[in-house]
Amino acid sequence: MKEDPLVAEVRRIRQEHAARFDYDLDLIVEDLKAQEQASGRQYIRLPSRRLADQKMEPPTVTD
């Protein structure tokens, strides 16, 4: 399969960013939040949807 150059670039940038923080997820998230603040853009935070909130019926078995 042919590799998409845009996907490859995003993956390369993500890898470099993670390496800057020694792959420490807490530091990566902290940096991303700081970038959000510095951007001056408005971000919408939606409440999370929990699986327990969704009424899911167990699958039925048919012969």
Distance bins in CASP14 RR format, pairs under 12 A and 6 or more apart:
PFRMAT RR
TARGET T0000
AUTHOR 0000-0000-0000
RMODE 2
METHOD distances of the structure
MODEL  1
1 7 0 0 0 0 0 1 0 0 0 0 0
2 8 0 0 0 0 0 1 0 0 0 0 0
3 9 0 0 0 0 0 1 0 0 0 0 0
3 10 0 0 0 0 0 1 0 0 0 0 0
3 11 0 0 0 0 1 0 0 0 0 0 0
3 12 0 0 0 0 0 1 0 0 0 0 0
4 10 0 0 0 0 1 0 0 0 0 0 0
4 11 0 0 0 0 1 0 0 0 0 0 0
5 11 0 0 0 0 0 1 0 0 0 0 0
5 12 0 0 0 0 0 1 0 0 0 0 0
6 12 0 0 0 0 0 1 0 0 0 0 0
6 13 0 0 0 0 0 1 0 0 0 0 0
7 13 0 0 0 0 0 1 0 0 0 0 0
7 14 0 0 0 0 0 1 0 0 0 0 0
8 14 0 0 0 0 0 1 0 0 0 0 0
8 15 0 0 0 0 0 1 0 0 0 0 0
9 15 0 0 0 0 0 1 0 0 0 0 0
9 16 0 0 0 0 0 1 0 0 0 0 0
10 16 0 0 0 0 0 1 0 0 0 0 0
10 17 0 0 0 0 0 1 0 0 0 0 0
11 17 0 0 0 0 0 1 0 0 0 0 0
11 18 0 0 0 0 0 1 0 0 0 0 0
12 18 0 0 0 0 0 1 0 0 0 0 0
12 19 0 0 0 0 0 1 0 0 0 0 0
13 19 0 0 0 0 0 1 0 0 0 0 0
13 20 0 0 0 0 0 1 0 0 0 0 0
14 20 0 0 0 0 0 1 0 0 0 0 0
14 21 0 0 0 0 0 1 0 0 0 0 0
14 23 0 0 0 0 0 1 0 0 0 0 0
14 28 0 0 0 0 1 0 0 0 0 0 0
14 32 0 0 0 0 0 1 0 0 0 0 0
15 21 0 0 0 0 0 1 0 0 0 0 0
15 23 0 0 0 0 1 0 0 0 0 0 0
15 28 0 0 0 0 0 1 0 0 0 0 0
16 23 0 0 0 0 0 1 0 0 0 0 0
16 28 0 0 0 0 0 1 0 0 0 0 0
17 23 0 0 0 0 0 1 0 0 0 0 0
17 24 0 0 0 0 0 1 0 0 0 0 0
17 25 0 0 0 0 0 1 0 0 0 0 0
17 27 0 0 0 0 0 1 0 0 0 0 0
17 28 1 0 0 1 0 0 0 0 0 0 0
17 29 0 0 0 0 0 1 0 0 0 0 0
17 31 1 0 0 1 0 0 0 0 0 0 0
17 32 0 0 0 0 1 0 0 0 0 0 0
17 35 0 0 0 0 1 0 0 0 0 0 0
18 24 0 0 0 0 1 0 0 0 0 0 0
18 25 0 0 0 0 1 0 0 0 0 0 0
18 27 0 0 0 0 1 0 0 0 0 0 0
18 28 1 0 0 1 0 0 0 0 0 0 0
18 29 0 0 0 0 0 1 0 0 0 0 0
18 31 0 0 0 0 0 1 0 0 0 0 0
18 32 0 0 0 0 0 1 0 0 0 0 0
19 27 0 0 0 0 0 1 0 0 0 0 0
19 28 0 0 0 0 0 1 0 0 0 0 0
20 27 0 0 0 0 1 0 0 0 0 0 0
20 28 0 0 0 0 1 0 0 0 0 0 0
20 31 0 0 0 0 1 0 0 0 0 0 0
20 32 0 0 0 0 0 1 0 0 0 0 0
21 27 1 0 1 0 0 0 0 0 0 0 0
21 28 1 0 1 0 0 0 0 0 0 0 0
21 29 0 0 0 0 1 0 0 0 0 0 0
21 30 0 0 0 0 1 0 0 0 0 0 0
21 31 1 0 0 1 0 0 0 0 0 0 0
21 32 0 0 0 0 0 1 0 0 0 0 0
21 34 0 0 0 0 0 1 0 0 0 0 0
22 28 0 0 0 0 1 0 0 0 0 0 0
24 30 0 0 0 0 1 0 0 0 0 0 0
24 31 0 0 0 0 1 0 0 0 0 0 0
25 31 0 0 0 0 0 1 0 0 0 0 0
25 32 0 0 0 0 0 1 0 0 0 0 0
26 32 0 0 0 0 0 1 0 0 0 0 0
26 33 0 0 0 0 0 1 0 0 0 0 0
27 33 0 0 0 0 0 1 0 0 0 0 0
27 34 0 0 0 0 0 1 0 0 0 0 0
28 34 0 0 0 0 0 1 0 0 0 0 0
28 35 0 0 0 0 0 1 0 0 0 0 0
29 35 0 0 0 0 0 1 0 0 0 0 0
29 36 0 0 0 0 0 1 0 0 0 0 0
30 36 0 0 0 0 0 1 0 0 0 0 0
30 37 0 0 0 0 0 1 0 0 0 0 0
31 37 0 0 0 0 0 1 0 0 0 0 0
31 38 0 0 0 0 0 1 0 0 0 0 0
32 38 0 0 0 0 0 1 0 0 0 0 0
32 39 0 0 0 0 0 1 0 0 0 0 0
32 43 0 0 0 0 0 1 0 0 0 0 0
33 39 0 0 0 0 0 1 0 0 0 0 0
33 43 0 0 0 0 1 0 0 0 0 0 0
33 45 0 0 0 0 0 1 0 0 0 0 0
34 40 0 0 0 0 0 1 0 0 0 0 0
35 41 0 0 0 0 0 1 0 0 0 0 0
35 43 0 0 0 0 0 1 0 0 0 0 0
36 42 0 0 0 0 1 0 0 0 0 0 0
36 43 1 0 1 0 0 0 0 0 0 0 0
36 44 0 0 0 0 0 1 0 0 0 0 0
36 45 0 0 0 0 0 1 0 0 0 0 0
37 43 0 0 0 0 1 0 0 0 0 0 0
47 53 0 0 0 0 1 0 0 0 0 0 0
50 56 0 0 0 0 0 1 0 0 0 0 0
END
